[in-house]
């Protein structure tokens, strides 16, 4: 079992950058597929990015492809989301999620229900 704590959110102007971090406590972080999701006010929680347990595989939502980068440091039990060229429509609460031994090859990493472990969320606000 793992506990996840996000940090790094805040207020930024359009075109700016933020880096979110998700620190995991517990065992065997290095077998967890990790994902980032976001939820804007009045909307559903949506997939943003995911990274395989080894870090060799990454996937992105089309809306963030080329602007966001997910990475992980298994030695530090931490996953990151580097967000560049931020837009007002990126404003949301960002959640970190993790699931051990998630099948990387059937795209379940895009699904909310694939993850049993979630952080509390961190607010990202992008002003125009």
MARGU-373237 format. One line per field, with one value per atom (N, C-alpha, C): atom name; z, x, y. Coordinates in Angstrom, 1 decimal. Layout:
atome [CA|...]
c3 [Z|...]
c1 [X|...]
c2 [Y|...]
END
This chain:
atome [N|CA|C|N|CA|C|N|CA|C|N|CA|C|N|CA|C|N|CA|C|N|CA|C|N|CA|C|N|CA|C|N|CA|C|N|CA|C|N|CA|C|N|CA|C|N|CA|C|N|CA|C|N|CA|C|N|CA|C|N|CA|C|N|CA|C|N|CA|C|N|CA|C|N|CA|C|N|CA|C|N|CA|C|N|CA|C|N|CA|C|N|CA|C|N|CA|C|N|CA|C|N|CA|C|N|CA|C|N|CA|C|N|CA|C|N|CA|C|N|CA|C|N|CA|C|N|CA|C|N|CA|C|N|CA|C|N|CA|C|N|CA|C|N|CA|C|N|CA|C|N|CA|C|N|CA|C|N|CA|C|N|CA|C|N|CA|C|N|CA|C|N|CA|C|N|CA|C|N|CA|C|N|CA|C|N|CA|C|N|CA|C|N|CA|C|N|CA|C|N|CA|C|N|CA|C|N|CA|C|N|CA|C|N|CA|C|N|CA|C|N|CA|C|N|CA|C|N|CA|C|N|CA|C|N|CA|C|N|CA|C|N|CA|C|N|CA|C|N|CA|C|N|CA|C|N|CA|C|N|CA|C|N|CA|C|N|CA|C|N|CA|C|N|CA|C|N|CA|C|N|CA|C|N|CA|C|N|CA|C|N|CA|C|N|CA|C|N|CA|C|N|CA|C|N|CA|C|N|CA|C|N|CA|C|N|CA|C|N|CA|C|N|CA|C|N|CA|C|N|CA|C|N|CA|C|N|CA|C|N|CA|C|N|CA|C|N|CA|C|N|CA|C|N|CA|C|N|CA|C|N|CA|C|N|CA|C|N|CA|C|N|CA|C|N|CA|C|N|CA|C|N|CA|C|N|CA|C|N|CA|C|N|CA|C|N|CA|C|N|CA|C|N|CA|C|N|CA|C|N|CA|C|N|CA|C|N|CA|C|N|CA|C|N|CA|C|N|CA|C|N|CA|C|N|CA|C|N|CA|C|N|CA|C|N|CA|C]
c3 [0.0|0.0|0.0|-0.6|-0.7|-0.5|0.1|0.3|-0.6|-1.2|-2.2|-1.7|-1.8|-1.5|-2.6|-3.1|-4.2|-3.7|-4.4|-4.1|-5.4|-5.3|-6.4|-7.2|-6.8|-7.4|-7.1|-7.8|-7.5|-8.6|-8.5|-9.5|-10.5|-11.8|-12.8|-13.9|-14.6|-15.8|-17.0|-17.9|-19.1|-19.8|-20.3|-20.9|-19.9|-18.6|-17.6|-17.4|-16.4|-16.1|-14.6|-14.3|-13.0|-13.0|-11.9|-11.8|-10.6|-10.8|-9.7|-9.3|-8.0|-7.5|-6.7|-6.7|-6.0|-5.2|-3.9|-3.1|-2.6|-2.7|-2.3|-1.1|-0.1|1.1|1.0|1.5|1.5|0.7|0.5|-0.2|-1.7|-2.4|-3.7|-4.7|-4.5|-5.4|-6.8|-7.0|-8.3|-9.1|-8.6|-9.4|-9.6|-9.3|-9.5|-10.8|-11.6|-12.7|-12.0|-12.5|-11.9|-12.9|-12.5|-13.4|-12.8|-13.6|-13.2|-13.9|-13.1|-13.6|-13.1|-13.7|-13.3|-13.3|-12.5|-12.4|-12.3|-13.3|-13.3|-12.7|-12.2|-11.5|-12.4|-11.9|-12.6|-13.7|-13.7|-14.8|-14.2|-15.0|-14.5|-14.4|-13.6|-13.5|-14.8|-15.4|-16.7|-16.6|-17.4|-17.6|-18.1|-17.6|-18.1|-18.6|-17.8|-18.2|-17.3|-17.8|-17.1|-17.4|-16.5|-16.6|-16.1|-16.9|-16.5|-15.2|-14.6|-13.4|-13.6|-14.8|-15.0|-15.5|-15.9|-16.5|-18.0|-18.6|-20.0|-20.9|-20.3|-21.1|-20.5|-21.4|-21.0|-22.0|-21.5|-22.3|-21.9|-22.8|-22.5|-23.1|-22.5|-23.1|-24.3|-25.3|-26.5|-26.2|-25.2|-24.8|-24.2|-23.7|-23.0|-23.7|-24.7|-25.5|-26.0|-25.7|-26.2|-25.2|-24.2|-23.2|-21.8|-21.5|-20.2|-20.4|-19.3|-19.3|-17.9|-18.0|-16.7|-16.6|-15.4|-15.1|-13.7|-13.4|-12.0|-11.6|-10.3|-9.7|-8.6|-9.0|-8.1|-6.8|-6.9|-5.7|-4.7|-5.2|-4.3|-4.1|-4.7|-4.6|-5.0|-6.1|-6.5|-8.0|-8.4|-9.8|-10.0|-11.1|-11.4|-12.6|-12.7|-13.9|-14.2|-15.2|-15.6|-16.6|-16.3|-17.1|-17.7|-19.0|-19.7|-20.6|-21.0|-21.9|-21.4|-20.1|-19.5|-20.0|-20.1|-20.6|-19.5|-19.7|-18.7|-18.6|-19.6|-19.6|-18.9|-18.5|-17.7|-16.2|-15.8|-14.5|-13.9|-12.8|-12.3|-11.0|-10.3|-9.2|-9.9|-9.6|-10.2|-9.2|-9.6|-8.7|-9.2|-8.3|-8.5|-8.2|-9.0|-8.8|-9.0|-8.3|-8.4|-8.4|-9.1|-9.0|-9.3|-8.4|-8.7|-9.8|-10.6|-11.6|-12.6|-12.9|-13.9|-15.3|-16.0|-17.4|-18.2|-18.7|-19.5|-20.9|-21.4|-22.8|-23.3|-22.3|-22.7|-22.4|-22.2|-22.0|-20.8|-19.9|-18.7|-17.8|-18.1|-17.3|-17.5|-18.5|-18.8|-18.0|-17.3|-16.6|-15.1|-14.6|-13.2|-12.3|-12.8|-12.0|-12.0|-12.8|-12.8|-11.5|-10.9|-9.8|-8.4|-7.5|-6.1|-5.2|-5.6|-4.6|-5.2|-4.4|-4.9|-3.9|-4.4|-3.5|-3.2|-2.4|-2.0|-3.1|-4.0|-5.1|-4.7|-5.8|-5.7|-6.7|-6.3|-7.2|-8.1|-9.4|-10.4|-11.0|-11.0|-11.5|-12.5|-13.8|-14.8|-15.2|-15.0|-15.3|-16.7|-17.3|-18.7|-18.8]
c1 [0.9|0.0|0.9|0.4|1.2|0.3|0.9|0.2|0.9|0.0|0.5|0.2|1.2|1.0|1.6|0.7|1.0|1.5|2.3|2.8|3.2|3.3|3.8|2.8|1.5|0.5|0.6|-0.2|-0.2|-0.8|-0.6|-1.1|0.0|-0.3|0.7|0.0|0.7|0.1|0.2|-0.7|-0.7|0.7|1.2|2.5|3.6|3.2|4.2|4.3|5.1|5.4|5.2|4.9|4.9|5.4|5.9|6.3|5.6|4.7|4.1|4.9|4.8|5.5|4.5|4.7|3.9|4.8|4.9|5.7|4.9|5.5|4.9|5.6|4.8|5.3|4.8|5.6|5.2|6.2|5.8|6.8|6.5|7.6|7.4|6.9|7.3|6.9|7.3|8.4|8.9|8.2|7.1|6.2|4.8|4.8|3.5|3.5|2.5|2.2|1.6|2.1|1.6|1.0|-0.1|-0.8|-1.1|-1.3|-1.8|-3.2|-4.1|-5.5|-5.8|-6.8|-7.2|-8.7|-9.2|-10.6|-10.9|-11.5|-11.9|-13.3|-13.6|-14.9|-16.1|-16.9|-18.1|-17.9|-16.7|-16.3|-15.9|-15.8|-15.3|-13.8|-13.3|-11.8|-11.3|-10.3|-9.8|-8.3|-8.0|-6.6|-5.7|-4.5|-3.5|-2.3|-1.7|-0.5|-0.3|0.5|0.8|2.3|2.9|4.2|4.3|5.0|5.1|6.0|6.0|6.8|8.3|8.8|10.2|10.6|9.5|9.7|10.0|10.1|10.4|9.2|8.0|6.8|6.0|5.6|4.8|3.7|2.6|1.5|0.8|0.2|-0.4|-1.8|-2.6|-3.8|-3.4|-4.3|-4.0|-3.9|-4.6|-4.7|-3.4|-2.5|-1.3|-0.1|-0.2|0.9|1.8|3.1|4.1|4.3|3.4|3.5|3.9|3.4|3.6|4.5|5.3|6.2|6.1|5.8|5.8|7.1|7.6|8.8|8.7|9.7|9.7|11.1|11.3|12.6|12.3|12.5|12.2|13.0|14.2|15.1|14.5|13.7|13.1|11.6|11.1|9.7|8.8|9.2|8.5|8.2|7.0|6.7|6.5|6.8|6.7|5.8|5.3|4.6|5.1|5.9|6.4|5.4|4.9|3.9|4.4|4.5|5.0|3.9|4.1|3.1|1.7|1.5|0.2|-0.8|-2.0|-3.2|-4.3|-5.1|-6.2|-7.1|-7.2|-8.0|-7.3|-6.0|-5.3|-5.7|-6.4|-6.8|-7.7|-7.2|-7.9|-7.2|-7.8|-7.2|-6.5|-5.2|-4.4|-4.2|-4.5|-4.4|-3.4|-2.6|-1.7|-2.4|-2.1|-2.7|-1.7|-1.8|-0.9|-1.6|-1.0|-1.6|-0.4|-0.2|0.8|0.5|1.5|1.4|0.3|0.0|-1.0|-0.5|-1.4|-1.0|-0.8|0.4|0.7|0.2|0.0|-0.3|-1.7|-2.6|-4.1|-4.7|-3.9|-4.4|-5.3|-5.3|-6.1|-5.6|-4.3|-3.8|-4.5|-5.4|-6.2|-7.5|-7.8|-9.0|-8.9|-9.8|-9.9|-9.9|-10.8|-11.0|-9.9|-8.8|-7.7|-6.8|-6.9|-6.1|-6.8|-6.1|-6.7|-6.1|-5.0|-4.4|-4.3|-4.8|-4.9|-4.4|-3.8|-3.4|-4.6|-4.4|-5.5|-5.7|-4.8|-4.9|-4.2|-3.8|-3.2|-3.7|-4.1|-4.7|-3.7|-4.1|-3.3|-4.3|-3.9|-4.7|-3.9|-4.4|-3.6|-4.5|-3.9|-4.6|-4.3|-5.3|-5.1|-4.5]
c2 [-1.2|0.0|1.2|2.3|3.5|4.7|5.7|7.0|8.1|8.9|9.9|11.3|12.2|13.6|14.4|15.3|16.2|17.5|18.2|19.5|20.2|21.6|22.3|23.1|23.0|23.8|25.2|26.1|27.5|28.3|29.6|30.5|31.0|30.9|31.2|31.9|32.8|33.4|32.5|32.7|32.0|32.1|30.9|30.8|30.4|30.4|30.1|28.6|28.2|26.8|26.5|25.3|24.8|23.3|22.9|21.5|20.9|19.9|19.2|18.0|17.7|16.6|15.7|14.4|13.5|12.5|12.7|11.9|10.7|9.5|8.3|7.7|7.3|6.6|5.2|4.2|2.9|2.0|0.8|-0.1|-0.2|-0.6|-1.1|-0.1|1.2|2.2|1.9|1.2|0.9|-0.1|-0.6|-1.5|-0.8|0.5|1.2|2.0|1.7|2.7|3.9|5.1|6.4|7.2|7.9|8.8|10.1|11.1|12.4|12.6|13.1|13.4|14.8|15.4|16.8|16.9|17.8|18.0|19.5|20.1|21.5|21.6|22.8|23.0|22.6|21.8|21.3|20.3|19.8|18.8|17.5|16.5|15.2|15.2|14.3|14.1|13.4|14.0|13.5|13.1|12.2|11.7|12.8|13.0|13.9|13.2|12.3|11.7|10.4|9.5|8.3|7.9|7.2|6.7|5.2|4.4|3.0|2.9|1.7|1.5|1.8|1.5|1.7|3.1|3.8|5.1|5.1|3.9|3.8|4.2|4.1|4.4|5.6|6.5|7.6|7.8|8.3|8.6|9.9|10.6|11.9|12.1|12.9|13.3|14.3|14.2|15.1|16.6|17.0|18.4|18.9|18.0|18.4|17.9|17.1|16.5|17.7|17.5|18.5|19.7|19.8|20.9|20.3|19.1|18.5|17.3|17.1|16.0|15.3|14.0|13.2|12.4|12.3|11.6|11.1|10.2|9.6|9.4|9.4|9.0|8.0|6.7|5.6|5.6|6.2|6.3|7.2|8.2|9.2|9.0|7.9|7.6|8.8|9.4|10.6|10.6|11.1|11.3|12.8|13.3|14.7|14.9|16.1|16.6|18.0|18.1|19.4|20.0|21.2|21.8|23.1|23.1|24.3|24.9|26.2|26.8|26.7|27.0|26.7|27.7|27.2|27.9|28.0|29.0|29.1|27.8|27.1|25.9|24.7|24.9|23.9|24.1|25.1|25.4|24.2|23.6|22.4|22.0|21.1|20.4|19.2|19.0|18.0|16.9|15.6|14.5|13.5|13.0|11.9|10.6|9.6|8.3|7.2|6.1|5.0|3.6|2.7|1.3|0.3|-0.7|-1.6|-2.6|-2.9|-4.0|-3.7|-2.5|-2.1|-2.5|-3.2|-3.5|-2.3|-2.1|-0.9|-1.0|-2.2|-2.4|-2.4|-2.2|-2.2|-0.9|0.2|1.5|1.8|0.8|1.1|2.2|2.6|3.7|5.0|5.1|6.3|6.3|5.2|5.1|5.4|6.2|6.5|5.2|4.3|3.1|2.1|2.4|1.5|1.7|2.8|3.2|3.1|2.5|2.4|3.4|4.1|5.0|6.4|7.3|8.7|9.7|10.8|11.9|12.8|13.8|14.7|15.8|16.0|17.0|18.3|19.0|20.3|21.2|22.4|23.4|24.1|24.1|24.8|25.8|27.1|28.2|29.0|29.0|29.8|31.0|32.1|33.4|33.8|34.5|35.0|36.4]
END
